[in-house]
């Protein structure tokens, strides 16, 4: 059994995520830039689906030591995050977004490549929880794998994603295994469905701010 929902073990994640998700390094950079542009002095930040804690490391470098909560349902990921952030005061929570119940606690909530593992009901609950956990005026930022609007568009998108992984040096067999998860373990929705989801959760401003290939970034302001 995998120790998390990604296609690689937790202790291999940092070394392999860039081979699996093209331009993954930009997700964190774009997130931090967006936070700085909308809320330059955040105090409390929840990173749900925090993985190995890389985003929090970068956020501390940019904004200083805030009140960080790192949440992830995978014990292996949380352990690696705690090791990476050993010199910082972080609260760790072993739970996914759909199970968190803070109310009006955070200036920033981030969910980077997390909710595409959830079914429709789970995704709706997770997004609603992220809204509820924000203070008024807070920002929610998420990056997700997306679903094109046509079958042909999906086929082309998956082929390009497959090619990108192989060009990055990933084993073709591992690439095929990862792509085969699309629509079965990875449960993407369209860009329009993402925007509707955030609107229905209650966000006053809903925008897409980054898109490339089969991944996109969205934000909502409470």
C-alpha positions as CSV (number, residue, x, y, z in Angstrom):
1,X,0.0,0.0,0.0
2,X,1.1,3.6,-0.7
3,X,1.8,5.7,2.4
4,X,-0.1,8.6,0.7
5,X,-2.3,9.2,-2.4
6,X,0.4,10.3,-4.8
7,X,2.0,7.9,-7.2
8,X,5.2,7.7,-5.2
9,X,6.2,7.0,-1.6
10,X,6.4,10.0,0.7
11,X,10.2,9.7,1.0
12,X,10.5,9.8,-2.8
13,X,8.1,12.7,-3.3
14,X,10.4,15.7,-3.4
15,X,12.8,14.0,-5.8
16,X,10.1,12.9,-8.2
17,X,7.2,15.4,-8.2
18,X,8.9,17.6,-10.8
19,X,9.1,14.6,-13.1
20,X,5.4,13.9,-12.7
21,X,3.9,17.4,-12.7
22,X,5.4,19.8,-15.3
23,X,6.2,23.2,-13.9
24,X,5.4,22.1,-10.4
25,X,8.0,24.5,-9.0
26,X,6.0,27.4,-10.3
27,X,2.9,26.5,-8.2
28,X,4.6,27.6,-5.0
29,X,6.2,30.7,-6.5
30,X,2.8,31.8,-8.0
31,X,1.1,31.1,-4.7
32,X,3.5,33.2,-2.7
33,X,3.3,36.0,-5.2
34,X,-0.5,36.0,-5.1
35,X,-0.5,36.1,-1.3
36,X,2.0,39.0,-1.3
37,X,-0.2,40.9,-3.8
38,X,-3.5,40.4,-1.8
39,X,-2.4,40.0,1.8
40,X,1.2,41.2,2.3
41,X,1.2,40.7,6.1
42,X,-0.6,37.4,6.8
43,X,-0.6,36.2,10.4
44,X,-2.2,32.7,10.3
45,X,-1.8,30.2,7.5
46,X,-3.2,26.7,6.9
47,X,-1.5,24.5,4.3
48,X,-3.8,21.6,3.9
49,X,-2.4,18.6,2.0
50,X,0.9,20.1,3.1
51,X,2.9,17.1,1.9
52,X,6.6,17.3,2.9
53,X,6.2,21.0,3.9
54,X,8.1,22.6,1.0
55,X,5.5,25.4,0.6
56,X,5.7,26.3,4.3
57,X,9.5,26.5,4.1
58,X,9.2,28.9,1.2
59,X,6.5,30.9,2.9
60,X,8.6,31.3,6.0
61,X,11.5,32.5,3.9
62,X,9.2,35.1,2.3
63,X,6.9,36.2,5.2
64,X,8.7,35.2,8.3
65,X,7.5,32.9,11.1
66,X,3.7,33.0,11.1
67,X,1.2,30.9,12.9
68,X,1.4,27.9,10.5
69,X,-0.8,24.8,10.6
70,X,0.3,21.9,8.4
71,X,-2.4,19.3,7.7
72,X,-2.1,16.1,5.7
73,X,-3.9,12.7,6.0
74,X,-0.6,10.9,5.3
75,X,1.5,10.2,8.3
76,X,4.6,9.7,6.2
77,X,4.2,13.2,4.6
78,X,3.7,14.9,8.0
79,X,6.8,13.2,9.4
80,X,8.9,14.5,6.6
81,X,7.4,17.9,7.0
82,X,8.2,17.9,10.7
83,X,11.8,17.0,9.9
84,X,12.1,19.6,7.3
85,X,10.6,22.3,9.6
86,X,12.3,21.1,12.8
87,X,13.5,24.6,13.7
88,X,10.1,26.2,13.3
89,X,7.0,26.3,15.5
90,X,4.4,24.5,13.4
91,X,1.1,22.8,14.4
92,X,0.7,19.5,12.6
93,X,-2.7,17.9,12.1
94,X,-3.3,14.4,10.6
95,X,-6.4,15.1,8.6
96,X,-7.5,16.1,5.1
97,X,-9.4,19.3,4.2
98,X,-12.7,17.5,4.3
99,X,-12.2,16.7,8.0
100,X,-10.8,20.0,9.3
101,X,-13.1,22.1,11.4
102,X,-11.3,25.4,12.3
103,X,-13.7,28.4,12.1
104,X,-12.5,31.9,11.0
105,X,-8.9,31.1,12.0
106,X,-6.7,31.8,9.0
107,X,-5.7,34.7,6.7
108,X,-4.5,32.2,4.1
109,X,-5.5,28.6,3.3
110,X,-3.6,26.7,0.6
111,X,-4.4,23.4,-1.0
112,X,-1.8,22.5,-3.6
113,X,-2.6,19.4,-5.7
114,X,-4.8,17.9,-3.0
115,X,-8.5,17.9,-3.7
116,X,-8.4,16.1,-7.1
117,X,-8.3,12.8,-5.1
118,X,-11.8,13.5,-3.7
119,X,-15.2,12.6,-5.2
120,X,-17.8,15.3,-5.8
121,X,-19.2,15.2,-2.3
122,X,-15.8,15.1,-0.7
123,X,-14.5,18.0,-2.8
124,X,-17.5,20.1,-2.0
125,X,-17.1,19.5,1.7
126,X,-13.4,20.2,1.6
127,X,-13.9,23.4,-0.3
128,X,-16.6,24.5,2.1
129,X,-14.3,23.8,5.1
130,X,-11.5,25.9,3.5
131,X,-14.0,28.8,3.2
132,X,-15.2,28.4,6.8
133,X,-11.6,28.3,8.1
134,X,-10.7,31.6,6.6
135,X,-11.1,34.9,8.4
136,X,-13.2,37.5,6.6
137,X,-11.1,38.9,3.8
138,X,-8.8,35.9,3.7
139,X,-7.6,34.1,0.6
140,X,-7.9,30.5,-0.5
141,X,-5.5,29.2,-3.1
142,X,-5.6,25.8,-4.8
143,X,-3.8,24.1,-7.7
144,X,-5.4,21.0,-9.2
145,X,-5.3,18.7,-12.1
146,X,-8.1,19.6,-14.4
147,X,-10.4,17.9,-16.9
148,X,-10.7,19.4,-20.4
149,X,-14.3,20.0,-21.7
150,X,-14.1,17.4,-24.5
151,X,-13.0,13.8,-24.8
152,X,-10.6,14.7,-27.6
153,X,-9.2,17.5,-25.5
154,X,-8.7,15.1,-22.6
155,X,-6.9,12.6,-24.9
156,X,-4.6,15.3,-26.3
157,X,-3.9,16.7,-22.8
158,X,-3.0,13.3,-21.4
159,X,-0.7,12.5,-24.3
160,X,1.1,15.8,-23.8
161,X,1.4,15.1,-20.0
162,X,2.7,11.6,-20.8
163,X,5.3,13.1,-23.2
164,X,6.4,15.7,-20.6
165,X,7.0,13.1,-17.9
166,X,9.1,10.9,-20.3
167,X,11.1,13.9,-21.3
168,X,11.8,14.7,-17.7
169,X,13.5,11.3,-17.3
170,X,10.7,9.3,-15.7
171,X,10.4,5.6,-16.6
172,X,7.8,5.1,-19.4
173,X,6.2,2.2,-17.4
174,X,5.9,4.5,-14.4
175,X,4.4,7.2,-16.6
176,X,1.8,4.8,-18.0
177,X,0.9,3.8,-14.5
178,X,0.4,7.4,-13.4
179,X,-1.6,8.3,-16.5
180,X,-3.9,5.3,-15.9
181,X,-4.9,6.8,-12.6
182,X,-6.7,9.7,-14.4
183,X,-10.4,9.5,-13.9
184,X,-10.0,6.5,-11.5
185,X,-7.9,7.7,-8.6
186,X,-7.4,11.3,-9.9
187,X,-10.9,12.7,-10.2
188,X,-10.4,16.1,-12.0
189,X,-13.1,18.6,-12.8
190,X,-13.2,21.3,-15.5
191,X,-12.1,24.9,-15.0
192,X,-15.7,26.1,-15.1
193,X,-16.7,23.5,-12.5
194,X,-13.8,24.7,-10.2
195,X,-15.1,28.3,-10.4
196,X,-18.6,27.2,-9.7
197,X,-17.5,25.1,-6.7
198,X,-15.7,28.1,-5.2
199,X,-18.7,30.4,-5.9
200,X,-21.1,28.0,-4.3
201,X,-18.8,27.7,-1.2
202,X,-19.4,31.5,-0.7
203,X,-16.3,33.2,-2.0
204,X,-17.0,36.7,-3.1
205,X,-14.2,36.8,-5.7
206,X,-13.3,33.7,-7.6
207,X,-10.6,33.6,-10.3
208,X,-8.3,31.3,-12.2
209,X,-4.8,32.8,-12.1
210,X,-2.6,30.1,-13.7
211,X,-3.0,27.3,-16.2
212,X,-0.7,25.1,-18.1
213,X,-1.4,21.7,-19.6
214,X,-3.5,19.6,-17.3
215,X,-3.0,21.8,-14.2
216,X,-4.5,25.1,-13.1
217,X,-4.5,27.5,-10.1
218,X,-7.5,29.1,-8.6
219,X,-8.2,31.5,-5.8
220,X,-11.1,32.7,-3.8
221,X,-11.5,35.7,-1.4
222,X,-13.8,35.5,1.5
